[in-house]
Amino acid sequence: MNTLIAILWKDLVSEWRSRDRVVAMALFSFLVVIVLHFALPDVDPVEVRRLAPGLLWVAYVFAALLGFNRAFALELENEALSALAMAPADRGFVFLGKAAANFVLLAVVQFATAVVFGLAFALDLVPVAAPLAGVVALGSIGLCSVGTLFSAVAVRTRYREVMLPLLILPLLVPVLLGAVSATAALLQGE
């Protein structure tokens, strides 16, 4: 358990100092929302409510992919990846620490993206904010567990920026189907 907390703390402190991953993820997800807004210029509000869950999760997944690409990059650059593998601790706690750090960073970006999404598409997400946060948290747990695992696999490959989405997107289909369906039910008032 101490390993999990140490890895989580190390990742969050190093991200707080540099802020490169969160800023990149947030800007990318904001740009995705803006592009989607311009792609659907004069759509009727009922149609926007119907399309919103899928569009919102597209922004979330793209931001997450960008963050997962950088999840193990610091360890790779500092040659600390082999030290992590040889640490005298259960590797499951190393994985959980990295996944928890990814979850926290993704949650920050998802909150900001939801605000921008609500403003761009004129959706009032405040009445469903608490249940939506629960659905997003559950979907993010699935995203971060699969993303962290395959980020560790792809970090040593030559084309990791291309390889990671190819590896995890097919595996995320069940998670995304559930998350988009639950988000749609919330936005439809079910």
N, C-alpha and C positions, 0 to 999 in steps of 0.2 A: 504494500500500500504506500510505503514511503517513496518507492520508485515512481509510482503514478503521480504523486503530488510533486515530486522533484521535477519530473519531465514537464508536467503541466505548468509549474511555476517558471521553469527555464524558458519554455516557449512563449508564455505570456509576457515575461519581462523582456525577452529579446524583441518581441513584436512591439511592445510599448516603446522601446528605445528607438527602433527604426521606423515603425509604422508603415513599412513598404508594402507588406502583403495586404493589410486591411484597406489601405488607401487604394491600392490597385483593384482589389475585389469590389470595393464600393463604387469606384468610378466606372468600372466595367459594367456592373449591374445597372447603374444609373443610365449609362449609354444604351444598354439593351432596352431598358424601359422607354427611353426617348425614341429609339428607332422603332419599337413596336407601336408607340403612340402615333408616329408619323406614318406607319404602314397602315393604320386603321383610322384615317382622318375623320370621316363623318359617319361613324357607326352609331346606331341608335343605343340609348342607355341600357335597354334590356339585353341587346346583343353583347354589349360590353360586359355586363354581369355574367353572361354565359361564357364568354371567352376569357375573362379575367383570371380564373384559377390556373389555367394552362399557361397563360402569358406570365403570370407571377412566378410560377415554378420554373419557367424557362430562364428567367433572370436569376433565380436562386441557383439553379444547376450550373449555369455558365460562371457565375461568381465562385461557386464552390470548386469547379474544375481549375480555375485560376489559382485558388488558394492551395489546393491539393498538390499542384505542380511545385509549389514552394515549400511544402510541409517538411521535407527531408533535405532540402537544398542547403540549408545552413550546416547541417551535419556533414554533408558531402563535401562542401567547400573547405571545412575546417578539419577534414579527415577524422571526424568524431563518430562517423557511422559504424566503423568497426569497434570502437570503444563501447558504443551502445549495445552492439551485438554481443560483446564479451563481458558486459557488466554482470556482476554476480547477483543477479535478480531475475525473477521470472519475466520472460519476454512478453508475457501477456500484459503485465503492468506497464511495460514500455509502450506497447500498442495502445493501451487504454489512456495513458498520459498524452500521447500524441493525438488520439482521437478526441479526447476531452478538450485539448487546446484548439483543435480544428473546429469543434462544436462551438466553443465560446466565441472565436473569431467570426465564424459564420453567422452566429446569432446576432452579433453586432451589425454585420452587413445586412442581414435579412430585415432587421428592424428598420434601418435607414431606407432600404429598398422598398419596404411596404409603405412607408410614408411618401416617398417619391412616386410610387405606383398609384397610390390613392389620389394624390394631387394631379398626376398626369391624366388619369382616366376618370376623374371626378367621381371616385367611389368613396363612400363614407365607411371606413373600416372600423371606426371606433365602437359601434354597437357589438361587433363580433370580435373585438380585439383579444379578449381572454381566450375564447375557444380557438380562435385562429392561431394564437401563440402556442397553444397546446398541439394543434395539428402540425404547425411548422416545426415545433420541437421534436415531435415523433418522426416526422419526415427527415429532419436534419440528423437524427441519430442514425437512421438508415444510410443517409448520404455519407456521413462522416465515418461510419464503420467500414463501408465498402471503399470509400475514397482513401482513407488512411492505409488500409491494407494494400491496395494496389498502387498507392503512391510509394510505399516502401518497396514494392516489387519493381516499379518502373524507374526508380531514381537512378539506378545503375545502367539503364539502357541508353543507347546512343541517341535515340530520338524520343526522349521521355515526354516532351511536350505534345507529341502526336500520339504516342503509345498509351498514355494514361486515359484519355477520353475513349480510345478504341477498346481498352480493357474494361472500363467501368460503366460506360453508358448502357451496354446490353444488360448488365447485372442490376442496374438501377431501375429497370422498367417496372418490376413489381412495386418497389418503393414509391416511385413516381405515380403509378396508377392509383395507389391508395391515397397518397397525399393530395393529388389533384382532385380525386373524387370527394374526399372529405372537405377540401377547401370549397369545392363547388356546392356541396350540400350546405355549408355554412353561409356562403354568399347568397344562396337561394332561400335562406331562412328555414331550412329543414333541421 
